Amino acid sequence: MKIYLNGSIVDERDAHISVFDRGFLFGDGVYELVRYFEGFGVGEDAHAQRLARSLELAKIRGFDAMQLGAIARATIAANELADAIVYLQVTRGAGTMRSHVPNEPLTPTVVAIATPGEPLASLVAPSQVSAVTAEDLRWKLCEIKTISLMGNILHLLDADAHGANEAILHRDGFVGEGAYSNMALVSRGVLVTTPIAEDPPILHGTARADLLVAARALGIPFEVRRVRLDELASADELMITSSRRFVSAVATLNGRVVGNGQCGPTTRKLFESMRDSIAHDMQHTATARAHARAH
């Protein structure tokens, strides 16, 4: 595997960072994950903008988030991939000693990894997952896409121990998001998802934003409001959104069947609309590139 590391493409065996890198010592960094289909980055600009926001909130200086697309495509090309998942991580950098507050100017460490992904044509239906609910034990600044994911991982380990794939997290009786996803539900024909700017804020999910665009295009009524924990048990459909799978149906919650235990009609329509929108954008981009080459 070829890795992007600080401006160069290197073999994974040669991809080394300092033991004093703050990502290793403190989890002091941020990241993004982007899906690519035949070289087309799904929501690439939105991911770059979110990365810029994370860098700003984390006070990490010295890296331009708008480089994300170019770095991702270079890493994909180096690994000779068409369909890929690209993970890009930016840490505050490496000092000369372990110090909570850097005592010298640091240069961010930038790593990108591209792994094979499924082609768009293979994504024919929403995946189905099982979930549990859990009191959110993570830190408060969840809108920062930080690499410090131990809180998320602990929730996922607990979910796995209960035979589930995801944990839907709540605080003070209100639902926020999943350990690795945003969430939405359908009740009486209305799609409901949680706001991103409540206290505490949640991750500004790009797939969540695409879900709402799809709902508007399909004429599905939706609300963005606080969701009480007890609403999940009576929901007709429950779903999670993420860059990896767009939208997935939650078939069981805390061991109980959601709806009829199958992917609901609204979830399916939203998935198909999101997939078809990507296919349209891919075709438009391919046509534009072909036109540019011809001239």
C-alpha positions in Angstrom: 0.0 0.0 0.0 1.1 3.5 -0.8 0.6 6.2 1.8 0.6 10.0 1.6 2.9 11.5 4.3 3.7 15.1 4.6 3.8 15.9 0.8 5.2 12.6 -0.5 3.8 9.2 -1.5 5.7 6.5 0.2 5.4 2.7 0.7 3.6 1.9 4.0 6.8 0.3 5.3 8.5 3.6 4.9 5.7 5.7 6.4 7.2 6.7 9.8 6.3 9.5 12.2 8.0 10.7 15.4 7.1 9.2 18.7 6.7 12.8 19.8 3.9 13.4 17.3 1.0 14.9 19.2 -1.4 12.7 17.4 0.3 9.7 19.0 0.9 11.2 22.4 -2.4 13.1 22.9 -4.8 12.2 20.1 -4.2 15.9 19.2 -5.5 16.0 15.6 -8.5 15.9 13.3 -9.5 13.8 10.3 -11.9 13.3 7.4 -13.1 10.3 5.5 -14.3 10.6 1.8 -15.9 8.1 -0.5 -14.6 8.1 -4.1 -16.4 6.4 -7.0 -14.3 6.2 -10.2 -12.3 9.1 -9.0 -15.4 11.2 -8.1 -15.3 12.4 -4.4 -18.7 12.4 -2.8 -19.2 15.7 -1.1 -15.5 16.5 -1.5 -16.0 20.2 -1.0 -18.2 19.7 2.0 -15.6 17.5 3.6 -12.9 20.0 2.9 -15.0 22.8 4.5 -15.7 20.6 7.6 -12.0 19.8 7.8 -11.2 23.5 7.8 -13.8 24.0 10.6 -12.2 21.2 12.6 -8.7 22.7 12.2 -10.0 26.1 13.2 -11.8 24.8 16.3 -8.8 22.7 17.2 -6.4 25.7 16.7 -4.2 23.6 14.3 -2.4 26.0 12.0 -0.2 25.4 8.9 -2.4 23.1 6.7 -4.8 24.2 4.0 -7.9 22.0 4.2 -8.7 22.7 0.5 -5.8 20.4 -0.4 -7.9 17.4 0.7 -9.1 16.6 -2.8 -5.7 16.8 -4.5 -4.1 14.7 -1.8 -6.9 12.1 -1.9 -6.7 11.7 -5.7 -2.9 11.4 -5.6 -3.2 8.7 -3.0 -5.9 6.9 -4.9 -3.8 7.0 -8.1 -0.7 5.8 -6.4 -2.6 2.7 -5.2 -4.2 2.2 -8.7 -7.7 2.3 -7.3 -11.0 3.4 -9.0 -13.4 3.1 -6.1 -11.8 4.0 -2.8 -12.3 5.3 0.8 -9.8 7.9 1.7 -8.9 8.7 5.3 -6.9 11.9 5.9 -5.5 12.9 9.3 -3.9 16.1 10.4 -2.1 16.3 13.7 -0.7 19.4 15.4 2.8 18.0 14.6 5.8 16.6 16.5 7.8 18.5 19.1 11.2 17.7 20.6 9.7 16.5 23.9 6.4 15.5 25.5 4.7 18.7 26.5 1.0 19.4 26.9 1.4 22.9 25.5 3.8 23.1 22.6 6.9 25.1 23.5 8.0 25.6 19.9 6.3 26.2 16.5 5.1 22.9 15.0 4.4 21.8 11.5 1.3 19.6 11.1 1.7 16.0 10.3 -0.5 15.0 7.4 -1.3 11.4 6.5 -3.7 10.0 3.9 -4.6 6.4 3.4 -6.7 5.0 0.4 -8.3 1.6 0.7 -10.5 -0.2 -1.9 -14.2 0.7 -1.8 -17.3 -0.8 -3.3 -18.4 0.5 -6.8 -21.5 2.7 -6.8 -23.4 0.1 -8.8 -23.1 -2.5 -6.0 -24.9 -0.2 -3.5 -28.5 -1.3 -4.5 -30.2 -1.1 -1.1 -29.7 0.4 2.4 -27.7 -1.9 4.7 -29.5 -3.0 7.9 -27.9 -2.5 11.3 -28.7 -3.2 14.9 -28.2 -0.5 17.5 -28.4 0.1 21.2 -28.9 3.4 23.1 -26.4 4.7 25.6 -25.8 7.8 27.7 -23.2 9.9 25.8 -20.0 9.7 27.8 -17.8 11.6 25.3 -16.5 15.1 25.5 -18.7 18.1 24.7 -17.1 19.4 21.5 -18.5 16.7 19.2 -18.5 19.1 16.1 -14.7 18.7 15.9 -13.9 15.6 13.9 -11.1 14.7 16.3 -8.9 11.6 16.1 -9.4 11.3 19.9 -12.0 8.6 19.4 -11.7 6.5 22.6 -15.1 7.7 23.8 -16.7 6.5 20.6 -14.8 3.3 20.6 -15.9 2.4 24.1 -19.5 2.9 23.1 -19.0 0.7 20.0 -17.2 -2.0 22.1 -20.2 -2.0 24.4 -22.6 -2.2 21.4 -20.7 -5.1 20.0 -20.9 -6.9 23.3 -24.7 -6.7 22.9 -24.7 -7.9 19.3 -25.2 -4.4 17.9 -23.3 -2.4 15.2 -23.9 1.1 16.5 -24.7 3.1 19.7 -27.2 5.9 19.5 -26.1 8.4 22.2 -28.2 10.6 24.4 -27.8 13.3 27.1 -30.4 14.6 29.5 -33.1 12.6 27.8 -32.4 13.9 24.3 -30.7 12.0 21.4 -27.7 13.5 19.7 -26.0 11.2 17.2 -24.5 7.7 16.9 -20.9 6.7 17.8 -19.9 6.9 14.2 -23.0 8.3 12.5 -25.8 10.8 12.5 -29.4 9.6 13.1 -32.9 10.3 11.9 -36.3 8.7 12.4 -39.6 8.6 10.6 -42.8 9.2 12.6 -46.2 9.4 10.9 -44.6 10.1 7.6 -42.4 12.9 8.8 -38.6 12.6 8.7 -37.0 14.0 11.9 -33.3 14.5 12.6 -31.5 16.3 15.4 -30.0 19.8 15.0 -26.3 20.2 14.8 -25.9 23.4 16.8 -27.7 22.4 20.1 -25.7 22.3 23.3 -23.8 20.1 23.0 -23.3 20.3 19.3 -23.0 17.2 17.1 -20.9 16.4 14.1 -21.9 18.3 10.9 -22.4 15.1 8.9 -22.1 15.5 5.2 -24.4 12.5 4.6 -26.9 14.0 7.0 -26.9 17.1 4.9 -27.4 15.0 1.8 -30.3 13.2 3.4 -32.2 16.5 4.0 -31.5 17.5 0.3 -32.9 14.2 -0.8 -36.0 14.6 1.4 -36.6 18.0 0.0 -36.3 16.7 -3.6 -38.7 13.8 -2.9 -41.2 16.0 -1.2 -40.8 14.1 2.1 -41.8 16.4 5.0 -39.0 16.8 7.6 -38.2 18.5 10.8 -34.9 19.4 12.4 -35.5 19.5 16.1 -34.5 17.9 19.4 -35.5 14.2 19.7 -36.5 12.7 23.0 -35.0 9.4 23.8 -38.5 7.8 24.2 -39.4 8.8 20.6 -37.0 6.1 19.3 -39.1 3.2 20.6 -42.2 4.4 18.8 -40.6 5.4 15.5 -41.9 3.8 12.3 -38.4 3.9 10.8 -35.0 4.6 12.3 -31.9 5.3 10.2 -28.3 6.4 10.5 -26.2 8.3 8.0 -22.5 8.2 7.2 -20.1 8.7 4.4 -19.4 5.0 4.1 -23.0 3.8 3.4 -25.1 7.0 2.9 -28.1 5.8 4.9 -28.6 2.6 6.7 -31.8 1.2 8.3 -31.8 0.4 12.0 -33.7 -2.9 12.1 -33.4 -3.5 15.9 -32.9 -1.1 18.8 -31.9 -2.5 22.2 -32.9 -5.9 21.0 -36.4 -4.8 19.9 -37.6 -4.7 16.3 -38.0 -1.2 14.8 -41.1 -1.0 12.6 -41.5 -4.4 10.9 -37.8 -5.2 11.2 -37.1 -4.4 7.6 -35.8 -1.4 5.7 -38.7 1.0 5.6 -40.1 2.7 2.5 -38.8 6.2 3.4 -35.3 5.0 4.2 -35.2 3.1 0.9 -36.4 6.2 -1.1 -33.9 8.4 0.6 -31.0 5.9 -0.1 -32.0 5.6 -3.8 -32.2 9.4 -4.2 -28.8 9.9 -2.6 -27.2 7.2 -4.7 -28.8 8.5 -7.9 -27.7 12.0 -7.1 -24.1 10.8 -6.9 -24.4 8.9 -10.2 -25.8 12.1 -11.8 -22.9 14.2 -10.4 -20.4 11.6 -11.5 -21.7 11.7 -15.1 -21.7 15.5 -15.1 -18.1 15.6 -13.8 -17.0 13.0 -16.4 -18.7 14.9 -19.2 -17.0 18.2 -18.1 -13.6 16.5 -17.9 -14.0 15.0 -21.4 -15.1 18.4 -22.7 -12.0 20.1 -21.2 -9.7 17.5 -22.7 -11.2 18.0 -26.1 -10.4 21.6 -25.9 
